[in-house]
Amino acid sequence: MRYIPTTQEERQQMLEYLGVNRVEELFDAIPARIRTDQPLPLPDALAEAQLVRHMKELSERNISCENLVSFLGAGSYDHLIPSVVNHMTARGEFLTAYTPYQAEISQGVLQVIFEFQTLIAELTGMEAANASMYDGATSLAEACLMACNVTRRSKVLLPENLHPEWVDVVRLYMESQDVAVQMIPWNRDTGAMDMTALATEAGSDAACLVVPYPNFFGVIEDIAQLTQWIHDAGGLLVAAADPMSLGILEAPGTYGADIVVGDGQPFGSSMNFGGPAFGFFACSGSKLIRRMPGRIVGETLDSEGKRGYVLTLQTREQHIRREKATSNICSNQALNALAASVHLAVIGPQGLKDASYQCLQKAAYLRSQLAAQGIQTVFSGPTFREFVVQADVNWEEVNKRLLDHGFLGGLALGRFIPELDRCVLLSVTEARTKDEIDRFVHVLGGLS
């Protein structure tokens, strides 16, 4: 549908109907101190044909990125997606915005969500999972709030080697709920959480300890030891897990994690310049499941004894009073969750293990090849898929020059962590070939 603007006469008629003289009066409820009194820095208006041409030019810039070989990760990864995933998610039965309140006409969608929950529970080693969340960062924030509700405590222990943008999201959520956030430093040698610093932290008043698994630097944390520490202090262990790593790493539930969250982008969702994807959320025990945010689909029997699916638990839907809600989340990323379900069902347990193993081995190969070029790994801790290297160069400038050679370079860490301004975070997925890695090393060696 083309955009057809309203005329000045039509706008005046609407204002008269509303009983106001100017459009600005509609915003009087917003305090003047946070309203701008300057015109927005927008370019001049374009005719329709000019605007269409301009938008096509912008889109063509994006399309060109498809030809880049990516070594960029830090939360969004270039993983292989089986073609059947897009084929299934494009079917009309699923490609809809309808929310499955009326179970009698939504059995297909509800079954898909039920299967998704089962897959996530099995993957994380937990007893229950919800229908999905908006993304990994908000899933983690909701997990921290849930831990506070369960323990009746108002302090969250957050590691500094968690993704900085996830830290920002959690902080924002906690500030609005008067929950204190205590940051735990990372060990400068291993890149893992500093156990010495954690030992000095009084955990008796902490609702939870968040453990990235692996962390922002790609380093694998000692989740067993950390789980024991927070449980001894009476708090909950929240694992922020990379789902692809669970193909070869033990599930967090094996170590006694209470809540497992993460971003499901590696399964069925392309990078898409950062989204959309979905967040997953799983927990253990009947005590926690009723505190879990979002919606949960359950299996039941109808009046004829046939299997059916319904929304079993809902924390905040239209028909639930707001004061009774355990969370403000009232939806889920059904289409992306469907893509993940198809992806996991197609590759199966062995396929997931193979993909994870390739990530591990190819990252190790890149690391060894870079070392031969004098570009050394920064941290000694074991890593999965991602690792940090250091060289006396401006990595932002190097990344710009890599684009000219057809490569999307790693994340220059100085953007987030000033002390690592000569470091870059590189990611290698199963999609990378040996030839691509070798060419990348050759080009990077010449640039650095």
N, C-alpha and C positions, 0 to 999 in steps of 0.2 A: 504494500500500500504506500503510495506516495505521500509525502508530508504536504498538507495543504494548510497554509497559515490562515489565521483569522484576520478579518479586516478591522480597521480602527472602529468602524461603526458597531461591529459585533462585540468588540471588547467593551465599548461604552455601554451597550445593552446589558452585558453581564455584570458590569460594575453597578449599574442602576438596580438591577435585580437583587444584588447582594447588599445594597444600601450603603455603598462607599463611593468616594469620588475618585480615588487614585488606587492603583495596584499596590502601592507602598503601604496603604492602610491595612492590607491583609496581613502584613508582617509586624504589626504594632506589638504583638505579644512577645516578640523577640527583643531582648534588651538592646537599647541603642548602642551600648558600648561594644557589642560583638557584631554589629552590623556595619558593613563598609559604606562610606558615603562617597566613594569614588567609583567611576564606571569600571566595569571589568575589562582587563586588557585583552579584548578579543579582536580579531581581524575584522575587516569590513565584510558585510554580507555578500554572498555570492548568488548568482542566478542558479537555478536548479541544475542546468547542464554543466555549469562550471563546478558546482559542488560535487556532482557525481564524478566528474573527471578528477577532482582533487582527492576524493575518497579512494578512487581506484589507484591513484599514484601511491597513496599511503599503504594500501593493501599490498601492492606489488613489492614494496620494501620488505614486508613481512614474509611473503612467499619466498623471497630470495634466501631467507634464513634456513629454509628446508634443505638447502644444499650444503650447509655447514656441518662439519664433523664435530660433535660436541664432547668436550671434556669438562663441561660445567655441571655442577650438581647443587649441593647446598640446599636441598629440599625439593628440587624438581629435576627428574632424571630422564634420560633418553633410553628407555627400555624398549625391547621388541614387543609389539602387540600383535597377536594372531589376527588374521584378517576376519575370522569368524566373529570377533568381538564387535566390530563396527557393523557387520551384517545383522547381528542379533539386536543390537541396541537401536538400529534404525527402523525396526518393525513398528508398525503403527500401534500395536498393543502396548508398547513400552514408551514410545516417544511421545509422551503426554505430560502435562503439568498437573493432572488430576491427583488430588490427595485421596488415598484409599480409606475414607471414613466408612463408606457403605460396603461392608464386606461382601454382601451378596452379589455385587457387580464388579468386585475388584480381586477376585480370587487369584488371577494370574500374577498381578503386581504383588499381592501379599505373599504368595508362595516364593516369588523371587527374593523378597526381603527376608523371609524365613530362612531360605537357603543361604543367603549372604551372612546372616547372623551365625549360622552353623559353621560356615567356613572361617569366619573371624574367630569364633570361640576355639575351634580346633587349631588354628594357626597360632594363637596367642597362649594356648594352654589354659584358658579361663573357662568358667562355667556358663557364662552368659554374655551376649553382646547385643547392642542395640541396632537400630535400622540404619545407622550411619549419622555422621555429623557434618557440619559445613566444611571443615578442614582440620588438619592436625593441630594447629595452634589453638583454635577455639576448643577442640576436644580436650587438650591439656588444661586449659583454663577451667573448663567445666569439671574436670577430674579433681583439680585442686579445691574448688568450691564444694564438691561432693565430699571430699575428705574432711573438710572443715565441718560440714554438717554431721558427718558420722561420728567424728571424734569430739565434737564440741570444742574444738580449739581454733585459734585464729592466727596461725603462723604457718607459712609454707617455706620449706627449704628448697631453693632453686640453684642449680649449679651454673657457674659462669660459662661452662663449655656447652651449654644448651644453645641452640640456634638463637642469635640475638633478636631476631624478629619475633620468635616465639616468646622470648623473655618479655618483650614489650607488650605483647598481647596478654600474657598472664598478669603482668603488673597492672595493666589497665583494669582487668576484671577484679583483681584483688583490692585495688584502691577504692573502687566503688562499694565494696563490701566491708571495708575497714579490716582487711586481713593483711598482716605484716608479711613482707617477703624478705627472707634472709638469703643472701647470695653466698654460695660456697665456691671458693677459688679452685682452680685447676693446677695440677702439678706441672711445672715448667719442663720437666724432663720427659714424663710419660704422656702428657696431654690428657690424662684421666683426672677424675675428681681427686682433690687433695685429701687423702684419708687423715693426715695429721691435723689439718685444719678442721675437718669434720669431727674428729675425736674431741676437740676442744669446744665444739658447739653443743650447747645444752638442748638435747633433743626432746626433753620431757614435755615441752610445751608446743612441739611441732605437730601439726595435723598430718603432714606428709613430707616425704623426701622424693623429689623428682629425679629420675635417673634416665638420661638419654641413652638409647641402646641401639646402635653406637651413638657417640656424641657428635657435636658439630664438626670436630676435627676428623671424624671417621674412626676414632679410637673406641675400642670395646671396653666398657666399664665392668668392674667386678661386681655384678649385680647380686650375687649370692651374699657377699660380705655386707653390701649396703642394705640389703633386705633385712638381714639379721640385726644390723645396727638400729634401724628405724623401728623394727618390731619390738626390740628390747626397750625402746623409749616410748612405746605405746602408740606410735603413729603408723600411717599406712605408706606402702611403697607404691609410687606411681611410675610405671615404666613408659617412657615416650619412645616407642619402638619403631625402627625402620622395618616395614613388613617384608621387604625383599631379603633382609639379613636372616629372617627366621627360616629360610630354606636350609641354612646350615648351622645357625646358632640355636641353642636350646631356647625354647619358648619361655618368656618371663614367668608364666604361671608355674613352671617347673621349679623356679627358685622361690616361690611363695609370694610373688607380686600380687597386690590387692586390686589394682586397676591398671589396665594396659590401654594406651591410646597411641595414635599415630596418624600419619597421612597416607592414604591409600593410592596416591598418584602412580606409583610403580606398576600397579595392576590395572591395565586397560585404559588409562588416561594418558594422552600425549602431553608434552610439556606445555603447549598452548600459552607461552609467555607467562607462565605462572599459575594457570588455572583455567577452568574449574577442575577440581578433583573431588575428594571426599575425605572426611575424617572417620576413623573407626574408634569404638569405645567398648571395652570389655571389662568385666569385673568378676569377682569370685564371691560365692556365698549368698544365701537368701537375705542376709542382713544388708547387703549392698545393692542387690538388684532393684529393690524398691526405691532406692535413692538415685538410681542411674538416670541421667538426663535423656531427653529424646523419646522416641517411641520404640516399643518392642512388639514384634509380631509373634503370636503364639499359634500352636496347632490345637485343633479341637475336633469335636464330632458334631454334625448337625442332627436334626430331629430324626433323620433316617439312618443314623449311624455312619454316615459318610465323612471322610476326613475333610476338614475345612480350615481356613486360616482367618484370624481376626487380629485387630489391634488389642493386645492383651493389657499392656501397661502404657499409659501416656502421661507424661509429666505436666504438660501444659497445652492442652488443645482448646478449641473454642468453647467447649462445653464444660471445662473445668475452671472453677473459680481461681482467680489469680493468686489469692492468698494461700491456696492449697498446693500450689505448684512447687516442685523441687528444682525447677530450672525454667529459664525463659525460652529454651529451644523448643520449637513446636513444628519442626519439619525435619526432612532428611534429604540427602543427595541421592535420590533413588536411581537416576539414570547412570551416574558414575558408579554407584554400588552394583548395579546390574552388570556394567562393563567388567568390574572386578570379579564378580561371580562367574561370568562366562570365561574370563581369562584364566582363573584358577581351575575351573572345571576342565578346561581344554588341556592345560599343561599337566595337571595332576601333581601329586606330591613329588614324584621323581623329576618332572619338568621344572618345578620350582627349585628343587635341590640343584639341578644342573645349571640353571640360570644364576643362582646365587654363587655356585662354585666358580663359574666363569667370571663373574664380577670380582671375586676374590683373587683368582689367578691372574687375570689380565691387569688388575691394579698392581699386583706384585711385579709383573713383568715391566710395566711402565716405570715403576719406582726404581727397579734395577737398571733400566736403560738410562734414566735421568741421572742416576748416581754415576754412571760411566761418563756422563757429560759434565760432572762436577756440581750437579744440582742435587743437594742432599735433603733427605727427609728430616723434618724438625723433631718429631716426637718418637719415642722408643716403644710406646704401647702398641699392641696388635691392632690392626685396622681392618675395616671391611669397605671395599669399593672406593672410599675416599681417603686421601692422606694429604698432609701439608708438606710442602717443600719450600726451600729458601734459596734466594740468589740476590746478589746486590744489584737489583734492577728495579725499575718502576713497573710493577706488574700491570697497572692500568694501561700504560703505554704499550707494553708487550702485547696485551690482549687486543688492542686496536690493530696492531700490525699482524697479529695472527689471523684476523678476519680477512686480510688481503690474501692469505694463503689457504683460505677455506676452512679455518678452524675456529671453533668457539672455545676460547681458553677458560681457565679455572676462575674461581672467585678470588679477587685480590683482597686479602684479609684486613689490610689497613683501613678499609672502609668501615669495618666494625671494631677492630682491635688495633689501636695505634701502635702498640709494641710489636705487632706482627706486620708492620708496613712493608717488609721485604719478603713476605710470605704469600703463597697462593695455595688455595684448596683445589685439588684436582680430583675429578671423578671419572671412573672407568666402569662402564656397564657391559653386559654381555653383547650389546649391539656393536661394540668396537671390534674391529678386526686387527690382526697382527700388522698388516700393511698400514692401516691408519695410525696405529700407535707408533710404528717405526717412522713414518713420515712426520708425525707430530714432534717426535723427539729430535729429528733432524732439523726441522724448521726452528724449533724452540732453542736448540743448541746454537744456531746462528744468530738468534735474536738476543739471547741472554749473555 
